[in-house]
Amino acid sequence: MIKNPNSKDGKHWTTDDINEYIKNKFVKGVKIIITSGAIHKEIGLINRHPMVCSAMKKLMKEYPNSEINKPKSGEGATFIVEYFP
């Protein structure tokens, strides 16, 4: 089996997969700060920050949030959001 070069575990990650990965970190009533770069590293992606940011932005529509930092490009490792699930 050939592993996906964009993931350490060989899984082909989609935006929806990343969305679910982030949601699994939520604890009801507890705020959580998510950094795109940290999620990117945790799941072993390479050059997929826009996909991680897209998942984070999708969650911003579902949960109360506060955008803490947004890079000039709008997407990157330093995109940070505080969620209130």
N, CA, C and O of each residue as an XYZ file, in Angstrom:
340
protein
N       0.840     -1.179      0.000
C       0.000      0.000      0.000
C       0.888      1.247      0.000
O       1.803      1.370      0.815
N       0.610      2.151     -0.909
C       1.369      3.393     -0.993
C       0.700      4.416     -0.081
O      -0.505      4.656     -0.166
N       1.498      5.002      0.779
C       0.961      5.988      1.713
C       0.829      7.344      1.037
O       1.641      7.718      0.191
N      -0.194      8.061      1.422
C      -0.408      9.422      0.948
C       0.745     10.286      1.451
O       1.010     10.306      2.653
N       1.433     10.997      0.567
C       2.550     11.831      1.013
C       2.112     13.013      1.867
O       2.957     13.708      2.429
N       0.811     13.253      1.975
C       0.318     14.380      2.759
C      -0.161     13.983      4.148
O      -0.839     14.764      4.815
N       0.183     12.780      4.590
C      -0.234     12.344      5.908
C       0.724     11.289      6.444
O       1.134     10.382      5.720
N       1.073     11.417      7.708
C       1.980     10.452      8.325
C       1.364      9.061      8.394
O       2.075      8.062      8.279
N       0.045      8.986      8.582
C      -0.587      7.683      8.750
C      -1.158      7.117      7.455
O      -1.770      6.049      7.468
N      -0.969      7.814      6.337
C      -1.436      7.316      5.058
C      -2.886      7.634      4.752
O      -3.368      7.306      3.668
N      -3.599      8.267      5.683
C      -4.996      8.614      5.455
C      -5.081      9.808      4.518
O      -4.323     10.769      4.650
N      -5.990      9.743      3.590
C      -6.242     10.884      2.704
C      -7.235     11.798      3.414
O      -8.428     11.496      3.450
N      -6.777     12.882      3.964
C      -7.602     13.785      4.753
C      -8.391     14.717      3.842
O      -7.868     15.242      2.859
N      -9.659     14.909      4.190
C     -10.503     15.889      3.516
C     -10.810     17.001      4.516
O     -10.514     16.876      5.705
N     -11.398     18.077      4.033
C     -11.789     19.163      4.928
C     -12.775     18.652      5.972
O     -12.698     19.032      7.140
N     -13.698     17.792      5.554
C     -14.670     17.230      6.510
C     -13.995     16.354      7.567
O     -14.397     16.363      8.730
N     -12.969     15.597      7.164
C     -12.220     14.785      8.133
C     -11.554     15.680      9.176
O     -11.595     15.395     10.373
N     -10.948     16.755      8.708
C     -10.272     17.688      9.617
C     -11.292     18.349     10.532
O     -11.038     18.538     11.722
N     -12.446     18.699      9.974
C     -13.528     19.288     10.750
C     -13.909     18.357     11.895
O     -14.037     18.806     13.034
N     -14.091     17.078     11.615
C     -14.441     16.093     12.645
C     -13.308     15.921     13.656
O     -13.561     15.776     14.852
N     -12.066     15.936     13.186
C     -10.907     15.822     14.078
C     -10.922     16.958     15.099
O     -10.699     16.739     16.289
N     -11.187     18.166     14.621
C     -11.226     19.327     15.518
C     -12.409     19.202     16.481
O     -12.255     19.438     17.679
N     -13.580     18.834     15.972
C     -14.770     18.699     16.822
C     -14.529     17.712     17.954
O     -15.058     17.895     19.050
N     -13.741     16.669     17.709
C     -13.445     15.679     18.739
C     -12.609     16.260     19.878
O     -12.500     15.643     20.937
N     -12.028     17.422     19.678
C     -11.259     18.086     20.724
C     -12.160     18.921     21.644
O     -11.758     19.305     22.742
N     -13.378     19.192     21.178
C     -14.297     20.051     21.932
C     -14.852     19.348     23.166
O     -15.132     18.150     23.154
N     -15.001     20.127     24.222
C     -15.681     19.701     25.433
C     -16.751     20.756     25.676
O     -16.445     21.943     25.794
N     -18.011     20.323     25.752
C     -19.112     21.269     25.881
C     -18.887     22.228     27.049
O     -18.598     21.812     28.171
N     -19.025     23.508     26.757
C     -18.903     24.529     27.778
C     -17.477     24.970     28.076
O     -17.270     25.840     28.921
N     -16.493     24.390     27.401
C     -15.093     24.741     27.642
C     -14.520     25.370     26.379
O     -14.553     24.764     25.308
N     -13.997     26.582     26.505
C     -13.422     27.222     25.324
C     -12.120     26.515     24.945
O     -11.410     25.982     25.797
N     -11.833     26.527     23.663
C     -10.626     25.874     23.160
C     -10.002     26.760     22.100
O     -10.699     27.330     21.261
N      -8.696     26.870     22.145
C      -7.967     27.653     21.152
C      -7.317     26.679     20.179
O      -6.553     25.799     20.575
N      -7.634     26.854     18.900
C      -7.116     25.979     17.849
C      -6.199     26.787     16.939
O      -6.565     27.865     16.472
N      -5.020     26.261     16.697
C      -4.056     26.856     15.775
C      -3.940     25.960     14.549
O      -3.733     24.752     14.672
N      -4.072     26.548     13.384
C      -3.981     25.776     12.149
C      -2.684     24.976     12.085
O      -2.694     23.803     11.711
N      -1.591     25.594     12.441
C      -0.291     24.924     12.389
C      -0.222     23.703     13.293
O       0.387     22.694     12.937
N      -0.848     23.796     14.465
C      -0.834     22.668     15.403
C      -1.648     21.501     14.847
O      -1.202     20.355     14.904
N      -2.838     21.783     14.309
C      -3.668     20.723     13.728
C      -2.944     20.097     12.544
O      -2.917     18.875     12.393
N      -2.369     20.931     11.724
C      -1.617     20.483     10.537
C      -0.527     19.495     10.945
O      -0.356     18.450     10.317
N       0.197     19.833     11.989
C       1.287     18.988     12.465
C       0.767     17.707     13.123
O       1.314     16.628     12.894
N      -0.292     17.823     13.945
C      -0.843     16.668     14.657
C      -1.264     15.548     13.711
O      -1.046     14.370     13.996
N      -1.866     15.920     12.590
C      -2.353     14.878     11.686
C      -1.379     14.579     10.553
O      -1.667     13.767      9.673
N      -0.225     15.240     10.583
C       0.857     14.887      9.667
C       0.699     15.356      8.242
O       1.166     14.696      7.314
N       0.043     16.493      8.054
C      -0.121     17.012      6.702
C       1.108     17.767      6.236
O       1.912     18.229      7.045
N       1.245     17.888      4.937
C       2.336     18.647      4.327
C       1.719     19.632      3.350
O       1.005     19.237      2.429
N       1.992     20.913      3.551
C       1.509     21.972      2.659
C       0.000     21.964      2.464
O      -0.484     22.123      1.343
N      -0.740     21.780      3.540
C      -2.203     21.751      3.457
C      -2.854     22.729      4.437
O      -3.971     22.498      4.900
N      -2.158     23.814      4.748
C      -2.717     24.802      5.679
C      -4.043     25.375      5.183
O      -4.948     25.562      5.997
N      -4.206     25.665      3.879
C      -5.507     26.179      3.430
C      -6.665     25.214      3.730
O      -7.765     25.660      4.057
N      -6.432     23.919      3.625
C      -7.473     22.934      3.908
C      -7.817     22.942      5.402
O      -8.988     22.851      5.770
N      -6.814     23.048      6.249
C      -7.052     23.106      7.695
C      -7.808     24.392      8.037
O      -8.749     24.364      8.831
N      -7.409     25.501      7.452
C      -8.078     26.780      7.705
C      -9.528     26.735      7.234
O     -10.410     27.289      7.890
N      -9.780     26.085      6.112
C     -11.155     25.949      5.615
C     -12.016     25.185      6.610
O     -13.161     25.557      6.865
N     -11.461     24.119      7.170
C     -12.200     23.348      8.177
C     -12.470     24.210      9.411
O     -13.563     24.171      9.975
N     -11.479     24.978      9.820
C     -11.645     25.840     10.989
C     -12.703     26.908     10.723
O     -13.509     27.213     11.602
N     -12.706     27.475      9.523
C     -13.694     28.505      9.170
C     -15.099     27.914      9.118
O     -16.067     28.576      9.493
N     -15.212     26.682      8.660
C     -16.515     26.015      8.623
C     -17.056     25.879     10.046
O     -18.242     26.103     10.288
N     -16.187     25.513     10.979
C     -16.607     25.387     12.380
C     -16.991     26.736     12.976
O     -17.808     26.808     13.894
N     -16.396     27.806     12.448
C     -16.729     29.139     12.949
C     -18.202     29.467     12.674
O     -18.800     30.274     13.385
N     -18.780     28.846     11.652
C     -20.186     29.066     11.327
C     -21.100     28.254     12.244
O     -22.274     28.586     12.407
N     -20.563     27.191     12.841
C     -21.356     26.286     13.667
C     -21.266     26.589     15.163
O     -22.204     26.302     15.907
N     -20.165     27.155     15.603
C     -19.932     27.384     17.029
C     -19.561     28.841     17.275
O     -18.900     29.461     16.442
N     -19.985     29.398     18.429
C     -19.533     30.742     18.776
C     -18.005     30.759     18.815
O     -17.380     29.805     19.276
N     -17.418     31.831     18.336
C     -15.965     31.858     18.244
C     -15.431     33.271     18.316
O     -16.175     34.252     18.306
N     -14.145     33.336     18.389
C     -13.416     34.593     18.352
C     -12.141     34.341     17.559
O     -11.310     33.517     17.941
N     -11.998     35.054     16.461
C     -10.787     34.907     15.658
C      -9.666     35.657     16.366
O      -9.767     36.861     16.603
N      -8.624     34.956     16.694
C      -7.531     35.554     17.447
C      -6.461     36.102     16.515
O      -5.958     37.206     16.719
N      -6.118     35.335     15.501
C      -5.087     35.782     14.557
C      -5.400     35.242     13.178
O      -5.749     34.074     13.010
N      -5.266     36.113     12.199
C      -5.469     35.723     10.808
C      -4.294     36.276     10.011
O      -4.087     37.489      9.981
N      -3.521     35.404      9.364
C      -2.388     35.887      8.579
C      -2.860     36.760      7.412
O      -4.025     36.695      7.019
N      -1.976     37.559      6.871
C      -2.327     38.453      5.769
C      -2.969     37.705      4.607
O      -3.888     38.217      3.969
N      -2.491     36.505      4.334
C      -3.043     35.712      3.229
C      -4.427     35.163      3.569
O      -5.153     34.713      2.684
N      -4.788     35.200      4.843
C      -6.063     34.658      5.297
C      -5.982     33.202      5.711
O      -6.843     32.711      6.441
N      -4.947     32.509      5.246
C      -4.784     31.096      5.568
C      -3.318     30.797      5.796
O      -2.459     31.221      5.022
N      -3.036     30.068      6.856
C      -1.653     29.709      7.141
C      -1.523     29.127      8.529
O      -2.506     28.988      9.256
N      -0.309     28.792      8.885
C      -0.031     28.132     10.158
C      -0.400     28.982     11.366
O      -0.641     28.448     12.449
N      -0.445     30.285     11.193
C      -0.718     31.161     12.333
C      -2.185     31.576     12.430
O      -2.516     32.493     13.180
N      -3.058     30.920     11.688
C      -4.502     31.179     11.808
C      -4.957     30.544     13.118
O      -4.820     29.337     13.313
N      -5.500     31.368     14.013
C      -5.883     30.902     15.355
C      -7.301     31.326     15.658
O      -7.672     32.480     15.443
N      -8.100     30.389     16.161
C      -9.484     30.668     16.535
C      -9.751     30.118     17.927
O      -9.291     29.031     18.278
N     -10.498     30.877     18.712
C     -10.957     30.414     20.023
C     -12.437     30.064     19.866
O     -13.250     30.920     19.517
N     -12.778     28.806     20.125
C     -14.150     28.331     19.999
C     -14.779     28.183     21.379
O     -14.097     27.944     22.375
N     -16.096     28.331     21.405
C     -16.866     28.171     22.635
C     -17.956     27.126     22.390
O     -19.123     27.483     22.230
N     -17.587     25.819     22.359
C     -18.579     24.767     22.047
C     -19.590     24.572     23.174
O     -20.482     23.731     23.064
